[in-house]
Amino acid sequence: MEKLRVRLGVNSYDIHIGPNLLAQTGRILKETGFSDKLVIVTDTKVGSLYGNTLKQGLFSNGFDVLTIEIPEGEEQKSLETAGRLYQQLTDFYAERTTPILALGGGVIGDLAGFVAATYMRGVPLIQIPTTLLAQGDSSIGGKVAVNHGLLKNKIGAFHQPRLTISDITTLKTLSPRELSDGLAEIIKHGVILDGEFFSYLEENIDKIRSFDDQVLERVVSRSAEIKAGVVEKDELDLGLRNILNYGHTVGHAIESVSELKVWHGEAVALGMLVEARISNRLGIMENNEVDRLKKLITRAGLPTEIPGLQVERLIQAMKHDKKILQGRIRFVLPRSIGNVFISDEVSQSVIEESLTG
Ligand SMILES: NC(=O)c1ccc[n+]([C@@H]2O[C@H](COP(=O)([O-])OP(=O)(O)OC[C@H]3O[C@@H](n4cnc5c(N)ncnc54)[C@H](O)[C@@H]3O)[C@@H](O)[C@H]2O)c1
């Protein structure tokens, strides 16, 4: 088992990463100082797979538990669902000290995190991520949000978890498409900051896809460490943290225009490739580096061509993005694998050409 510390002053917290941690969560929470009642928020699929294991450990450590199960899917990241959760918390007499445990993927983490950030002006949040995307990325850093219609993460907050517990064993029940989807943000961490990690992913991609425990633990740990390192330097997303948006300017647009048929990680993979091609067209990223990225994305089981490409709608969607600054579309562009910069000076024709290939 590995333990990472995210150092954010009074908001500092630990991330536990390892196999079979769900059953130990009750003990870990008790050691962290929690007692009495708590609320698990999960989706129906994760709840049926892992709810009991988690609850048994909580009961045997004396916790009074309310479990709230919501349907699966990105559509649940909405103010409507948040409203129903507030009501259930109220009915349970949840107090300002009652922690919310987000058991599930990034959707549950973002939604339950948003509810934790806003219910009674904030209650403790414990992230228990069960997808690769959530373990290696979304459960770290405190960004929580719901969507506004098709506009991703429009309504949100910063609310750091008090603890994150990543049980690697839970990854084994992901479908191949779900595992691949989670790999996109992990590859992204290699491209933005760590060329060596990118090479490790190249060498071990087949082991990752066959759920090798040791490799998965290393991948989740390093990915979490890279993200935590950025968040520690820029908790509130005022500068450096922008580099985590690599692949997202185009990716979020693809997600919106596809009406969420393209999943988040798939859209980010497509976005990373388009943004690498933009850099290449600007004469910065070399052909062989773009090829390396495309090859790893392909070997990770992720798409490299935008389905039903609609250039105008994608550009329109990019203009609605949160990353817009004074009306200009802002991109994180790779110079090479492991090194990125930010630019808002990309012409529309370069964007259009790079979307198509
Ligand atoms: N807050 C952040 O910093 C941040 C960063 C990146 C992405 N996100 C958000 O994360 C979300 C995507 O997260 P996701 O990809 O984890 O999707 P998800 O939460 O929808 O999970 C995908 C599917 O996998 C199922 N699942 C989860 N764990 C499982 C397991 N162990 N075994 C079997 N099935 C399992 C879920 O029921 C769901 O059907 C998006 O909403 C995105 O915006 C947030």
The ligand as an ORCA input file, in Angstrom:
! r2SCAN-3c Opt
* xyz 0 1
  N     -13.072     16.856    -10.704
  C     -12.106     16.666    -11.545
  O     -10.985     17.152    -11.360
  C     -12.338     15.833    -12.759
  C     -11.279     15.469    -13.586
  C     -11.535     14.636    -14.671
  C     -12.822     14.178    -14.916
  N     -13.838     14.552    -14.100
  C     -15.214     14.083    -14.333
  O     -15.257     12.674    -14.149
  C     -16.390     12.168    -14.847
  C     -16.051     10.869    -15.526
  O     -15.692      9.935    -14.549
  P     -15.644      8.373    -14.853
  O     -15.004      8.157    -16.163
  O     -15.076      7.727    -13.663
  O     -17.176      8.029    -15.108
  P     -18.356      7.428    -14.222
  O     -18.289      7.926    -12.851
  O     -19.604      7.667    -14.985
  O     -18.045      5.877    -14.243
  C     -18.119      5.182    -15.474
  C     -18.968      3.919    -15.329
  O     -18.222      2.946    -14.608
  C     -19.015      2.371    -13.575
  N     -18.068      1.985    -12.535
  C     -17.423      2.776    -11.666
  N     -16.553      2.060    -10.953
  C     -16.666      0.769    -11.370
  C     -16.009     -0.443    -11.038
  N     -15.031     -0.462    -10.152
  N     -16.392     -1.567    -11.680
  C     -17.351     -1.546    -12.625
  N     -17.982     -0.439    -13.009
  C     -17.640      0.723    -12.388
  C     -19.999      3.437    -13.195
  O     -21.152      2.864    -12.634
  C     -20.272      4.095    -14.552
  O     -21.279      3.370    -15.223
  C     -16.828     13.256    -15.809
  O     -18.027     13.818    -15.333
  C     -15.712     14.290    -15.734
  O     -16.149     15.593    -15.962
  C     -13.616     15.356    -13.022
*
